[in-house]
Amino acid sequence: MASRIHGDVYVRFRGRYAETCRRKAVRRCIPSLQTNLKEVRPEFWEKLEQEYSMPKVEKDEQFAFEPVDRMIADNRWICPIKPMFGDSAYFSISKNEIVMPEKRQFKDGESFYSNLFHEMGHSTGAEGQLDRIKPATFGSAEYAREELVAELTAALTAQRYGMTKHLKGDSAAYLKSWLDSLKESPQFIKTTLLDVKKATSMLTQHIDKIAMEIDQEKKAEQENGQGKSYLSIDDGDHAVLAYNGSAVYIQHHEKEDSVKIAVPTSNGLEVKLSVPYDHGKDLDTNYQEAFAQYKSLTEPSQSKENVYYASIAYLQSTDDTSELDKLKEKGDYQGLLTLAKEYYDGNGMDEEQTYRKPCQNRGDDLLIEDKDFAVVYNGSVGGTYEVFLKHTEQEVRDHITRYGIGRASEDVKAVAREMTAEEFSELAQRKMPIFQMPNGGLLNLQYNKDKDSLDVGTVTNAGLSVKHTFPFSHNHSMDANISSAYEQLLDMEEYQKEEVQEEHVAKSAFRR
């Protein structure tokens, strides 16, 4: 049973009091505590105690989301979040604080966080934040709209972090009750969803920032000797090479009788490769072979399929670059890459902004990349970042087949030319393309990859003597291009039949 609601938990709207949104937590109450049942019927008391007592939940038995737990503990949300034993979750505008029942009162940890996200959604609308909350009475359309924003914000935030278990049922019914009462226009839905997007973004930015800090801390712990080995130059002869703009240390580790390759880090020379020393070879040969093996592990294999970089975001405003700048200054390039990935909207390849290499302009610097994304920084134009999505050459080829190359970059056009050359080569192996002209002449055909054209001429000892050139259209098939070239040749006078000339010769002979 809920206790009396105090005035400071209400919000004054239009001169009236409207209850802030409250959510019931699972509360186990035993009225018999105020009786002498324990002394009169101890067996029945024990049974009741076992049935209704609060279970002792161990910390590791309940779902925990560390970034939010740290946010609560360190008071890092836009307003205080106060977990305390009770039966209501609410955001108090008058005190600018969120009150939550303790996590152990919920059926599981996910329910606690999804309810908290709802109240955090409300808090984003306060004055000085998103300024969304307007004066409204309980049950009004304005009040219902605010509840809709908060619940959708909670649903999207929970889904982002994999907490969808308890939102499919309860939240669906909860949202339907509000939507049924609203029955607003499409414009209402549009503005509501825009507010949801803003609120969700505020939540996820705060959570992601803390999550990134936690990842950095864990990474630092691992680098401080956990699971990594470090090189000491006193352990044997060593050489230093320059590789990819950095120093690489190669050492014959005498105690382990191995060749180690290490790179400088903030914690020392971190070993990246260790191979047994081959006593059948001299020191230099051991070094060379170890270094070659290291390069094969760190450089993309030339035998692998080519990779292309499609630009998905060009960031130059302060709002977009400030957080990236901070991560760059700290040297946290992995965190920078994680943040940059959020700008990917899921759209397909833009062939006009797809390149063989990510650095296209003077001053471009490839900061970091993984198997899917890359980030390029350019400090010469005010500090901009460009985010790229990586594609295989086969993906580029498939894109060309579907959409052509009308807007394509030169790098994509080069792939299209290579595809055409391969197709023509296969065609020529089956049957050499030869045009038999109406005048009885034969013309040979070949594809010129450099000029991206179909060349027509006669064969000589030095190769094809080109007489005509037709630009190749990648928006049409190979057969269509060949047919077009042939039709244009048929219109040329030099390849017409010599009927008139033959008739004139015949008449001249008769006169004689």
SULVEN-V63623 format. One record per residue. SS is DSSP state (H for helix, E for strand, C for the rest). D_LAST is the distance of its C-alpha to the last C-alpha in Angstrom with 1 decimal. Layout:
ss->SS d_last->D_LAST
ss->SS d_last->D_LAST
This chain:
ss->C d_last->129.8
ss->C d_last->128.5
ss->C d_last->131.0
ss->C d_last->131.5
ss->C d_last->128.7
ss->C d_last->130.0
ss->H d_last->128.9
ss->H d_last->127.1
ss->H d_last->124.6
ss->E d_last->123.6
ss->E d_last->121.2
ss->E d_last->122.0
ss->E d_last->119.3
ss->C d_last->119.8
ss->C d_last->123.5
ss->E d_last->123.7
ss->E d_last->123.8
ss->E d_last->120.9
ss->E d_last->121.1
ss->C d_last->118.8
ss->C d_last->116.6
ss->C d_last->118.8
ss->E d_last->117.9
ss->E d_last->120.4
ss->C d_last->120.8
ss->C d_last->122.3
ss->C d_last->126.0
ss->C d_last->128.6
ss->C d_last->132.0
ss->C d_last->135.2
ss->H d_last->137.8
ss->H d_last->140.3
ss->H d_last->140.8
ss->H d_last->143.3
ss->C d_last->145.4
ss->C d_last->147.8
ss->H d_last->145.5
ss->H d_last->145.2
ss->H d_last->149.0
ss->H d_last->149.4
ss->C d_last->146.4
ss->H d_last->145.2
ss->H d_last->142.9
ss->H d_last->141.2
ss->H d_last->140.9
ss->H d_last->139.2
ss->H d_last->136.7
ss->H d_last->135.9
ss->H d_last->135.6
ss->H d_last->133.1
ss->H d_last->131.1
ss->H d_last->131.0
ss->C d_last->131.4
ss->C d_last->128.6
ss->C d_last->126.8
ss->C d_last->126.8
ss->C d_last->123.2
ss->C d_last->122.5
ss->H d_last->120.1
ss->H d_last->117.5
ss->H d_last->117.7
ss->C d_last->116.2
ss->C d_last->112.8
ss->C d_last->112.8
ss->C d_last->110.2
ss->H d_last->111.2
ss->H d_last->109.4
ss->H d_last->111.1
ss->H d_last->114.5
ss->H d_last->114.3
ss->H d_last->113.3
ss->H d_last->116.5
ss->H d_last->118.7
ss->C d_last->117.5
ss->C d_last->117.4
ss->C d_last->113.7
ss->C d_last->112.6
ss->C d_last->112.6
ss->C d_last->116.0
ss->E d_last->118.7
ss->E d_last->118.3
ss->E d_last->121.7
ss->E d_last->122.0
ss->C d_last->125.4
ss->C d_last->127.0
ss->C d_last->126.6
ss->C d_last->124.7
ss->E d_last->122.3
ss->E d_last->119.2
ss->E d_last->118.6
ss->E d_last->117.5
ss->E d_last->120.1
ss->C d_last->118.7
ss->C d_last->122.2
ss->C d_last->122.7
ss->C d_last->119.0
ss->E d_last->119.5
ss->E d_last->118.3
ss->E d_last->121.0
ss->E d_last->120.0
ss->C d_last->122.1
ss->C d_last->122.3
ss->H d_last->119.5
ss->H d_last->121.9
ss->H d_last->122.5
ss->C d_last->118.9
ss->C d_last->117.8
ss->C d_last->115.5
ss->H d_last->114.2
ss->H d_last->110.9
ss->H d_last->112.7
ss->H d_last->114.6
ss->H d_last->111.5
ss->H d_last->109.6
ss->H d_last->112.6
ss->H d_last->113.0
ss->H d_last->109.3
ss->H d_last->110.0
ss->H d_last->112.9
ss->H d_last->110.9
ss->H d_last->108.3
ss->H d_last->110.9
ss->H d_last->112.1
ss->C d_last->108.7
ss->C d_last->109.0
ss->C d_last->112.2
ss->C d_last->112.6
ss->C d_last->111.3
ss->C d_last->108.8
ss->C d_last->106.1
ss->C d_last->108.4
ss->C d_last->107.3
ss->C d_last->110.7
ss->C d_last->111.6
ss->C d_last->114.9
ss->C d_last->114.9
ss->C d_last->117.4
ss->C d_last->117.5
ss->C d_last->115.2
ss->C d_last->113.1
ss->H d_last->109.3
ss->H d_last->109.6
ss->H d_last->111.9
ss->H d_last->109.7
ss->H d_last->106.6
ss->H d_last->108.5
ss->H d_last->109.4
ss->H d_last->105.7
ss->H d_last->104.6
ss->H d_last->107.3
ss->H d_last->106.6
ss->H d_last->102.8
ss->H d_last->103.5
ss->H d_last->105.7
ss->H d_last->103.2
ss->H d_last->100.3
ss->H d_last->102.5
ss->H d_last->103.9
ss->H d_last->100.5
ss->H d_last->99.2
ss->C d_last->102.0
ss->C d_last->101.7
ss->C d_last->104.7
ss->C d_last->103.3
ss->C d_last->105.7
ss->C d_last->108.1
ss->C d_last->105.7
ss->C d_last->103.8
ss->C d_last->106.7
ss->H d_last->109.4
ss->H d_last->107.0
ss->H d_last->104.7
ss->H d_last->107.6
ss->H d_last->109.0
ss->H d_last->105.7
ss->H d_last->105.2
ss->H d_last->108.6
ss->H d_last->107.6
ss->H d_last->104.1
ss->H d_last->105.4
ss->H d_last->107.8
ss->H d_last->105.3
ss->C d_last->102.4
ss->C d_last->100.8
ss->C d_last->97.3
ss->H d_last->94.4
ss->H d_last->95.2
ss->H d_last->98.6
ss->H d_last->97.1
ss->H d_last->94.8
ss->H d_last->97.6
ss->H d_last->99.9
ss->H d_last->97.4
ss->H d_last->96.9
ss->H d_last->100.6
ss->H d_last->100.6
ss->H d_last->97.9
ss->H d_last->99.9
ss->H d_last->103.1
ss->H d_last->101.5
ss->H d_last->99.9
ss->H d_last->103.4
ss->H d_last->104.9
ss->H d_last->102.2
ss->H d_last->102.0
ss->H d_last->105.8
ss->H d_last->105.7
ss->H d_last->102.7
ss->H d_last->104.2
ss->H d_last->107.3
ss->H d_last->105.3
ss->H d_last->103.4
ss->H d_last->106.7
ss->H d_last->108.0
ss->H d_last->104.8
ss->H d_last->105.2
ss->H d_last->108.9
ss->H d_last->108.1
ss->H d_last->105.3
ss->H d_last->107.7
ss->H d_last->110.3
ss->H d_last->107.8
ss->H d_last->106.7
ss->C d_last->110.3
ss->C d_last->110.5
ss->C d_last->109.8
ss->C d_last->107.1
ss->C d_last->105.8
ss->C d_last->106.5
ss->E d_last->106.6
ss->E d_last->106.2
ss->C d_last->108.8
ss->H d_last->107.5
ss->H d_last->110.8
ss->H d_last->109.8
ss->C d_last->107.6
ss->C d_last->104.9
ss->E d_last->102.2
ss->E d_last->99.1
ss->E d_last->97.6
ss->E d_last->93.9
ss->E d_last->92.0
ss->E d_last->89.9
ss->C d_last->88.4
ss->C d_last->90.4
ss->E d_last->93.7
ss->E d_last->95.8
ss->E d_last->95.9
ss->E d_last->98.9
ss->E d_last->98.5
ss->E d_last->101.7
ss->E d_last->103.0
ss->E d_last->105.9
ss->C d_last->108.3
ss->C d_last->110.8
ss->C d_last->108.1
ss->C d_last->106.0
ss->E d_last->102.9
ss->E d_last->100.2
ss->E d_last->100.4
ss->E d_last->98.1
ss->E d_last->99.6
ss->E d_last->98.7
ss->E d_last->101.1
ss->E d_last->102.5
ss->C d_last->105.5
ss->C d_last->107.6
ss->E d_last->106.6
ss->E d_last->103.9
ss->E d_last->102.7
ss->E d_last->101.5
ss->E d_last->98.0
ss->E d_last->97.4
ss->E d_last->99.7
ss->E d_last->98.4
ss->E d_last->100.5
ss->C d_last->100.5
ss->C d_last->98.7
ss->C d_last->100.9
ss->C d_last->98.2
ss->C d_last->96.3
ss->C d_last->97.5
ss->H d_last->98.4
ss->H d_last->95.2
ss->H d_last->93.1
ss->H d_last->95.4
ss->H d_last->94.9
ss->H d_last->91.1
ss->H d_last->90.8
ss->H d_last->93.2
ss->H d_last->91.4
ss->H d_last->88.0
ss->H d_last->89.6
ss->H d_last->91.0
ss->H d_last->87.7
ss->H d_last->86.1
ss->H d_last->88.7
ss->H d_last->88.4
ss->C d_last->84.7
ss->C d_last->82.1
ss->C d_last->80.4
ss->C d_last->76.8
ss->C d_last->76.0
ss->C d_last->77.1
ss->C d_last->74.9
ss->C d_last->74.2
ss->E d_last->76.4
ss->E d_last->75.4
ss->E d_last->77.7
ss->E d_last->77.4
ss->E d_last->79.5
ss->E d_last->81.9
ss->E d_last->84.3
ss->E d_last->84.5
ss->E d_last->88.1
ss->C d_last->89.2
ss->C d_last->92.0
ss->H d_last->95.6
ss->H d_last->96.4
ss->H d_last->93.8
ss->H d_last->94.3
ss->H d_last->98.1
ss->H d_last->99.0
ss->H d_last->96.1
ss->H d_last->97.3
ss->H d_last->100.8
ss->H d_last->99.5
ss->H d_last->97.3
ss->H d_last->100.2
ss->H d_last->102.4
ss->C d_last->99.7
ss->C d_last->99.5
ss->H d_last->95.8
ss->H d_last->96.2
ss->H d_last->98.0
ss->H d_last->95.4
ss->H d_last->92.7
ss->H d_last->94.7
ss->H d_last->95.1
ss->H d_last->91.4
ss->H d_last->90.3
ss->H d_last->92.0
ss->H d_last->89.2
ss->C d_last->86.7
ss->C d_last->86.1
ss->C d_last->84.3
ss->C d_last->80.9
ss->C d_last->77.7
ss->C d_last->75.6
ss->C d_last->74.3
ss->H d_last->71.0
ss->H d_last->71.0
ss->H d_last->74.3
ss->E d_last->73.7
ss->E d_last->73.5
ss->C d_last->73.5
ss->C d_last->76.6
ss->C d_last->79.4
ss->C d_last->79.9
ss->C d_last->77.1
ss->C d_last->78.8
ss->C d_last->80.7
ss->C d_last->84.3
ss->E d_last->83.7
ss->E d_last->86.2
ss->E d_last->86.1
ss->E d_last->89.8
ss->E d_last->89.7
ss->E d_last->87.6
ss->C d_last->88.1
ss->C d_last->85.8
ss->C d_last->84.9
ss->E d_last->85.6
ss->E d_last->85.6
ss->E d_last->87.1
ss->E d_last->85.8
ss->E d_last->88.0
ss->E d_last->86.9
ss->H d_last->89.8
ss->H d_last->87.7
ss->H d_last->87.0
ss->C d_last->90.5
ss->C d_last->91.0
ss->E d_last->88.5
ss->E d_last->88.0
ss->E d_last->84.9
ss->E d_last->85.2
ss->E d_last->82.4
ss->E d_last->81.8
ss->E d_last->80.2
ss->E d_last->77.3
ss->E d_last->75.7
ss->H d_last->72.0
ss->H d_last->71.5
ss->H d_last->73.1
ss->H d_last->70.7
ss->H d_last->67.8
ss->H d_last->69.1
ss->H d_last->69.5
ss->H d_last->65.9
ss->H d_last->64.7
ss->H d_last->66.7
ss->H d_last->66.3
ss->C d_last->63.4
ss->C d_last->63.7
ss->C d_last->63.3
ss->C d_last->66.7
ss->C d_last->67.0
ss->C d_last->68.2
ss->H d_last->66.1
ss->H d_last->68.1
ss->H d_last->67.3
ss->H d_last->63.6
ss->H d_last->63.7
ss->H d_last->65.0
ss->H d_last->62.2
ss->H d_last->59.6
ss->H d_last->61.3
ss->H d_last->61.2
ss->H d_last->57.5
ss->H d_last->56.8
ss->H d_last->58.9
ss->H d_last->57.1
ss->H d_last->53.6
ss->H d_last->54.8
ss->H d_last->56.0
ss->H d_last->52.7
ss->H d_last->50.7
ss->H d_last->53.0
ss->H d_last->52.2
ss->C d_last->48.4
ss->C d_last->46.4
ss->C d_last->45.0
ss->E d_last->41.2
ss->E d_last->38.7
ss->E d_last->35.5
ss->C d_last->33.2
ss->C d_last->30.5
ss->C d_last->27.7
ss->C d_last->29.2
ss->C d_last->31.2
ss->E d_last->34.9
ss->E d_last->37.6
ss->E d_last->41.2
ss->E d_last->44.2
ss->E d_last->47.7
ss->E d_last->50.8
ss->E d_last->52.0
ss->C d_last->55.8
ss->C d_last->56.4
ss->C d_last->54.0
ss->C d_last->54.6
ss->E d_last->50.9
ss->E d_last->48.1
ss->E d_last->45.7
ss->E d_last->42.1
ss->E d_last->39.7
ss->E d_last->38.4
ss->E d_last->40.6
ss->E d_last->40.9
ss->C d_last->43.4
ss->C d_last->45.5
ss->E d_last->45.5
ss->E d_last->43.7
ss->E d_last->41.5
ss->E d_last->42.3
ss->E d_last->39.5
ss->E d_last->41.4
ss->E d_last->45.1
ss->E d_last->46.7
ss->E d_last->50.5
ss->C d_last->52.4
ss->C d_last->54.5
ss->C d_last->57.8
ss->C d_last->58.5
ss->C d_last->55.8
ss->C d_last->55.2
ss->H d_last->53.0
ss->H d_last->50.6
ss->H d_last->50.5
ss->H d_last->49.6
ss->H d_last->46.8
ss->H d_last->45.4
ss->H d_last->45.6
ss->H d_last->43.7
ss->H d_last->40.9
ss->H d_last->40.6
ss->H d_last->40.3
ss->H d_last->37.6
ss->H d_last->35.6
ss->C d_last->35.7
ss->C d_last->34.1
ss->H d_last->30.4
ss->H d_last->29.7
ss->H d_last->30.5
ss->C d_last->28.4
ss->C d_last->25.6
ss->C d_last->22.1
ss->H d_last->20.8
ss->H d_last->19.2
ss->H d_last->17.3
ss->H d_last->16.1
ss->H d_last->14.9
ss->H d_last->13.0
ss->H d_last->11.1
ss->H d_last->10.3
ss->H d_last->9.0
ss->H d_last->6.7
ss->H d_last->5.3
ss->H d_last->5.3
ss->H d_last->3.7
ss->C d_last->0.0
